Structures are given as structure tokens and as C-alpha cells.
Amino acid sequence: MKRNSSIELARIMSIAFILLSHFSLWSNWDLSHQGFLNYGLTMIYQPIGKFGAYVFVLITSYFSLKKDIDPMNYEKKQLKH
């Protein structure tokens, strides 16, 4: 199955959103002296990260389900190992 590069770009962007979300949540950013605007911009990464996770799972499951899988061939491969 040929992959669409725009869908792959959306997957890469969703990974970046997730990383930003995790970095803003778990890093040691001291925002007490930065002001409300910078604090608000930093906290907006949280819902963007959730959105990125949903998009990533959606794209990954789409490509996983589009594969033509033969159950008998799959079983034979599993039994060989």
C-alpha cells in the first residue's frame, strides 16, 4: 500500500505535539516570573498533545487496518518462531 506524504506529515506533526505536551508538563520550567501570557501559552500545549495523540492513533490504526492480512499465513509465521 502506497502511503500519502501529507498523512505522514500529519503523523510527524502529531508526534511533535505530543512531545511538546510532555515537555511542558514534566519539565522544570519556572514560569512564576514569566507572566500570565507565557504561562498560558505553555499550558496550551496540554490539549494540543491530547489532540496529537488522537491523530497519531487514528492514522496508525488506519494504516494497520488497510493491510491485507491472510490469517492462515499469519498463523504459519507465528508457529515457525
DAHU-V458808 format. One line per field, one symbol per residue. ss: DSSP state (@ for helix, = for strand, . for the rest). phi: phi as a letter, one per 30 degrees, with the letter a starting at -180 (. if undefined). psi: psi as a letter, one per 30 degrees, with the letter a starting at -180 (. if undefined). Layout:
# DAHU-V458808
ss=???
phi=???
psi=???
This chain:
# DAHU-V458808
ss=....@@@@@@@@@@@@@@@@@@@@@@.........@@@@@@@@.@@@@@@@@@@@@@@@@@@@@@.....@@@@@@@@@@.
phi=.dcddddddddddddddddddddddcdcdccdcdjdddddddddddddddddddddddddddddddddccedddddddddd
psi=kkkkfeeeeeeeeeeeeeeeeeefeglhkjgegfleeeeeeefffefeeeeeeeeeeeeeeeeeffkjkjeeeeeeeefe.
